[in-house]
Amino acid sequence: MVRIFIANFLYICILIPTMLKLEAKKRETKENLQEMRKAGIIPAVFYGPKEDSQAIKFTDGEFRKIFKEAGESTVISLSVEGEEHDVLIHAVDRHPVKDLFDHVDFYVIEKGKKVTVHVPILFEGESIAEKAGLMLVKIMHEVEIEAMPKDLPHELVIDISDLSEVGQQILVKDISIGEGVEFKAELDEPVVVIQEAKEEEIDEPVESPDMDSIEVEGEKKEGDDSSEDSGKEGGDSKGVDSGDKKES
């Protein structure tokens, strides 16, 4: 009996993982954000349909671990000085150069209502086509779905190892999803497709022009006095009719 109880207990624990939890503190809007970030603290806000926007803050280290595991499609528990909120990581602003988080938005979900999120796609395996020298084009890297918070997948896995011929593709409707999950994207939209490998075009070297052979406009060649002579002969011809006037 003891062995069965332990086995069942372990089985339940595997099926129902503990929700990830992030500890945060309320933040005054007048606090210096630059100084906060230098101290390893991330400024953030949370809001929702029935929640006013609230400024908060938490440590970079704690959030980094949560974000790595949860991404933007897993519900986490946000604890703000004793108040618990079920949230999704809605938006993450990163530093353009350094590996730092500048700001985070959390969306408070309503219990009993479905949510719409973009779930990342994980491509698994190596296609036969790639091994044969063909090109595998990944058109989508995430797909929009709708589900109850408890049914949200962390990622969607696509096995590409059987793709072997030009023109073969995997569509949104071909992706395996769990019960209660609905695609919001077009079902016939391609996710990945096999194409012919494109030959790399090599640019032919452009020959440099012979500067000595280029005649600059207005420059007189040596020994060419025709223009000067024609100018002297007959004097200034401005306003003069080229033909002789006949006497009337």
C-alpha positions as CSV (number, residue, x, y, z in Angstrom):
1,M,0.0,0.0,0.0
2,V,2.8,2.4,0.8
3,R,4.5,1.8,-2.5
4,I,1.3,2.4,-4.4
5,F,0.6,5.6,-2.5
6,I,4.1,6.9,-3.1
7,A,3.9,6.1,-6.8
8,N,0.5,7.8,-7.2
9,F,1.7,10.8,-5.3
10,L,4.7,11.2,-7.6
11,Y,2.5,10.7,-10.7
12,I,0.2,13.5,-9.5
13,C,3.2,15.9,-8.9
14,I,4.5,15.3,-12.4
15,L,1.1,16.1,-14.0
16,I,0.3,19.1,-11.9
17,P,3.5,21.3,-11.7
18,T,3.6,24.1,-9.2
19,M,2.8,27.5,-10.7
20,L,5.9,29.8,-11.0
21,K,5.9,32.6,-8.5
22,L,7.6,36.0,-8.7
23,E,7.9,38.3,-5.7
24,A,7.6,42.0,-6.3
25,K,7.3,45.3,-4.4
26,K,5.3,48.4,-5.1
27,R,7.2,51.2,-6.8
28,E,6.9,54.9,-6.5
29,T,6.7,56.6,-9.9
30,K,9.2,59.3,-8.8
31,E,12.0,56.7,-8.2
32,N,15.0,57.0,-10.4
33,L,14.8,54.2,-13.0
34,Q,18.4,54.4,-14.1
35,E,19.7,54.1,-10.6
36,M,17.3,51.2,-10.0
37,R,18.5,49.3,-13.0
38,K,22.2,49.8,-12.0
39,A,21.3,48.2,-8.7
40,G,19.9,45.1,-10.5
41,I,16.3,46.1,-10.0
42,I,13.8,45.9,-12.9
43,P,10.9,48.5,-13.1
44,A,7.6,47.0,-14.2
45,V,3.8,47.5,-14.2
46,F,0.8,45.1,-14.1
47,Y,-2.7,45.8,-15.3
48,G,-5.8,44.1,-16.5
49,P,-9.5,44.4,-17.5
50,K,-10.4,44.9,-13.8
51,E,-7.0,46.1,-12.5
52,D,-5.7,49.6,-12.6
53,S,-2.1,50.0,-13.7
54,Q,0.3,49.5,-10.7
55,A,4.0,50.3,-10.7
56,I,6.2,47.5,-9.2
57,K,9.8,46.4,-9.1
58,F,11.7,43.1,-8.6
59,T,15.2,41.7,-8.9
60,D,16.8,41.0,-12.2
61,G,18.0,37.6,-11.1
62,E,14.5,36.3,-10.0
63,F,12.8,37.6,-13.1
64,R,15.4,36.1,-15.4
65,K,14.8,32.6,-14.0
66,I,11.0,33.0,-14.3
67,F,11.2,34.4,-17.9
68,K,13.5,31.6,-19.1
69,E,11.0,28.9,-17.9
70,A,7.6,30.7,-18.5
71,G,8.2,32.8,-21.5
72,E,5.1,34.9,-22.5
73,S,2.6,32.1,-22.7
74,T,2.7,30.6,-19.2
75,V,0.6,31.9,-16.3
76,I,2.7,32.9,-13.3
77,S,1.8,34.0,-9.8
78,L,2.8,37.6,-9.2
79,S,3.0,38.4,-5.5
80,V,3.0,42.1,-4.6
81,E,3.5,42.6,-0.9
82,G,1.1,39.8,-0.1
83,E,-1.4,40.3,-2.9
84,E,-1.5,37.5,-5.4
85,H,-2.2,38.0,-9.1
86,D,-2.3,35.4,-11.9
87,V,-0.5,37.1,-14.8
88,L,1.1,36.6,-18.2
89,I,4.3,38.4,-19.1
90,H,2.8,40.7,-21.7
91,A,5.8,42.8,-22.9
92,V,9.5,42.8,-22.2
93,D,11.8,45.8,-23.1
94,R,15.5,44.9,-23.3
95,H,18.6,47.1,-23.4
96,P,19.7,47.5,-27.0
97,V,23.3,46.5,-26.3
98,K,23.6,44.9,-22.9
99,D,21.9,41.7,-21.7
100,L,19.6,43.6,-19.4
101,F,15.8,44.0,-18.9
102,D,14.7,47.7,-19.0
103,H,11.0,47.2,-18.3
104,V,8.3,44.5,-18.0
105,D,4.5,44.6,-18.5
106,F,2.3,42.0,-16.8
107,Y,-1.3,41.3,-17.9
108,V,-3.7,40.2,-15.1
109,I,-6.0,37.5,-16.4
110,E,-9.6,37.1,-15.5
111,K,-10.5,33.8,-13.9
112,G,-12.8,31.7,-16.0
113,K,-12.1,33.5,-19.2
114,K,-9.9,32.5,-22.2
115,V,-6.8,34.4,-23.1
116,T,-5.1,35.0,-26.5
117,V,-1.4,34.6,-26.7
118,H,1.5,34.0,-29.1
119,V,3.2,30.7,-28.4
120,P,6.7,30.0,-29.7
121,I,7.3,27.2,-32.2
122,L,10.1,24.7,-31.6
123,F,11.4,23.0,-34.7
124,E,12.6,19.5,-33.9
125,G,14.9,17.2,-35.9
126,E,16.8,17.7,-39.2
127,S,14.8,17.3,-42.4
128,I,15.8,14.8,-45.1
129,A,15.6,17.8,-47.6
130,E,18.3,19.7,-45.8
131,K,20.6,16.7,-45.8
132,A,20.1,16.5,-49.5
133,G,21.1,20.1,-50.1
134,L,17.6,21.6,-50.3
135,M,16.6,24.7,-48.3
136,L,14.1,24.6,-45.4
137,V,12.4,28.0,-45.0
138,K,10.9,28.8,-41.6
139,I,8.1,31.2,-42.2
140,M,6.6,31.4,-38.7
141,H,8.3,31.2,-35.4
142,E,5.3,31.7,-33.2
143,V,1.5,31.2,-33.6
144,E,-1.5,32.9,-32.0
145,I,-3.8,30.7,-29.9
146,E,-6.7,31.0,-27.6
147,A,-7.3,28.9,-24.5
148,M,-8.1,28.9,-20.8
149,P,-5.0,29.9,-18.7
150,K,-4.6,26.3,-17.4
151,D,-4.5,24.9,-20.9
152,L,-1.9,27.3,-22.4
153,P,1.1,25.4,-23.8
154,H,4.6,26.8,-23.2
155,E,5.6,26.0,-26.7
156,L,4.4,24.1,-29.8
157,V,6.8,21.4,-31.2
158,I,7.0,20.6,-34.9
159,D,8.9,17.6,-36.2
160,I,10.5,18.5,-39.5
161,S,12.6,15.3,-40.0
162,D,10.2,13.8,-42.6
163,L,10.3,16.7,-45.0
164,S,12.1,15.5,-48.1
165,E,10.9,17.1,-51.3
166,V,10.6,20.6,-52.9
167,G,7.2,22.1,-52.2
168,Q,6.5,20.0,-49.0
169,Q,5.2,22.2,-46.2
170,I,3.7,22.2,-42.8
171,L,0.6,24.3,-42.2
172,V,-0.8,25.7,-39.0
173,K,-3.6,23.1,-39.0
174,D,-0.9,20.4,-39.0
175,I,0.5,21.4,-35.6
176,S,-0.6,19.2,-32.8
177,I,-2.3,21.1,-29.9
178,G,-4.1,20.0,-26.7
179,E,-7.8,20.0,-25.9
180,G,-9.3,23.4,-25.3
181,V,-6.7,25.2,-27.4
182,E,-7.8,27.0,-30.6
183,F,-5.7,28.6,-33.3
184,K,-6.4,32.2,-34.0
185,A,-4.1,32.2,-37.0
186,E,-5.3,31.1,-40.5
187,L,-5.3,27.3,-40.5
188,D,-3.9,27.1,-44.1
189,E,-1.1,29.5,-43.4
190,P,2.3,27.8,-44.0
191,V,4.7,27.4,-41.1
192,V,7.7,25.8,-42.9
193,V,8.3,24.9,-46.6
194,I,11.0,23.2,-48.6
195,Q,12.5,25.1,-51.5
196,E,15.3,24.6,-54.0
197,A,18.6,25.9,-52.8
198,K,19.5,29.2,-54.3
199,E,22.9,29.5,-55.9
200,E,24.9,32.4,-54.5
201,E,25.5,35.0,-57.2
202,I,29.1,36.1,-57.6
203,D,29.5,39.7,-58.6
204,E,31.9,40.1,-61.6
205,P,34.7,42.6,-60.9
206,V,34.1,46.0,-62.5
207,E,37.0,47.3,-64.6
208,S,38.3,50.7,-63.6
209,P,38.0,53.3,-66.3
210,D,41.0,54.5,-68.1
211,M,41.2,58.1,-66.9
212,D,43.7,59.1,-69.6
213,S,41.1,58.2,-72.3
214,I,38.3,60.3,-70.9
215,E,38.0,63.7,-72.5
216,V,36.7,66.4,-70.1
217,E,34.1,68.6,-71.7
218,G,35.5,72.0,-72.6
219,E,39.1,70.8,-72.5
220,K,41.0,71.5,-75.7
221,K,43.2,68.8,-77.2
222,E,46.7,69.6,-78.0
223,G,47.0,70.9,-81.6
224,D,43.3,71.5,-82.0
225,D,42.9,75.3,-82.9
226,S,39.8,74.9,-85.0
227,S,37.5,76.4,-82.4
228,E,39.8,79.4,-81.8
229,D,40.2,80.0,-85.6
230,S,36.6,79.8,-86.3
231,G,35.9,82.3,-83.5
232,K,38.4,84.8,-85.0
233,E,37.2,84.4,-88.6
234,G,34.4,86.8,-89.3
235,G,34.4,88.3,-85.9
236,D,31.5,88.2,-83.5
237,S,28.5,86.6,-85.2
238,K,25.9,87.3,-82.6
239,G,22.6,88.6,-84.0
240,V,23.9,88.4,-87.6
241,D,21.8,86.6,-90.3
242,S,23.8,83.8,-91.8
243,G,22.5,84.5,-95.3
244,D,23.0,87.6,-97.5
245,K,20.0,89.9,-97.6
246,K,18.6,90.4,-101.1
247,E,18.0,93.9,-102.3
248,S,14.3,94.6,-102.8
